[in-house]
């Protein structure tokens, strides 16, 4: 397993921001991407943190990201709209789109806002948490590369197609739940590769369709809970792809196929203002009551406590702010180096393997 180091969040942010600016991103865009990646690493979601920087740097350097996108918001109704992202930096475009969705939800009670043509936007938990911090219920979902074997099949079709949910609490950070519709996200495999660590044989299959524990031999991910996860990833593809007139399923462009071009990928926000349905304080107190009741349930053998879904990430985040963020040393050394990227990703398949 590769060595890791503890890095203060501020230092990690500065290193990532500098690398992305060197690649060509505008300071405002690089700052937002860096803020997002540090959030992910601090939460323990290393699959969507600093491990992504080198790919982003190569993609930006080779023209796959629009450096100054003229983002447009098309309001299609009192509670609906489409953000045309023009393939700008994913986290920046997604954050701009979230701003439109929040404003609309506060005005009309509900907002369904899609983002069309966005590059990789990272951990969806970042966005739903920001919306919930403004007293909104939030759902987010997005398409991803076709790298998942459908239930009962041998060839990849859908992406990991994640879903995130958040709701506000009273006097506490929101509850936030974020999941891929696969047993694990592709980024978790990337994280295992960076650490030279085996993966469980329930995560993925190799080129022969057989379960593998070697992250370097992964050729297809598996849907969570078999047909149930398969159904969820189909739903996500319809809502965040087809509904926006974008490619779907196996037609979604691969992250690595041609990094000199933008990606026609979609993301969807569904925001709800609880005040339109019930008393806000009562709602937040109910969420708090649920959390307290979950915490009070006796832990099963091998567990210390019952947590609400996603709570471990919040605990990690708070700890990281004081103790530092654990980063693979090779990634930290890369961030501190003068090397922009190592030409690893161009003309590779969805799994980062040379064609």
Protein Blocks (a to p, Z undefined) as FASTA:
>chain_A
ZZdddddfklmmmmmmmmmmmnopafklmmmmmmmmmmmmmnopamlmmmlmmmmmmmmm
nopacfbbcdddddfbfkbccddeklpafklmmmmmmmmmmmmmmmnopacdddehiade
bjfklmmmmmmmnopacddddddddfbdcehiabdfbdnkpaddddddehiacddddddf
bfbdfklmmmmmmnopacdfklbccfkopacfbfklgcbdcdehilmmmmmmmmmmmmmm
mmnopaehjllccfklpmmbccddddddddddfklmmcfklmmmmmmmmmmmmmmpccde
hiabdcdehklmmmmmmmmmmnopcddfklmmmmmmmbfbgolmgopafkopaZZ
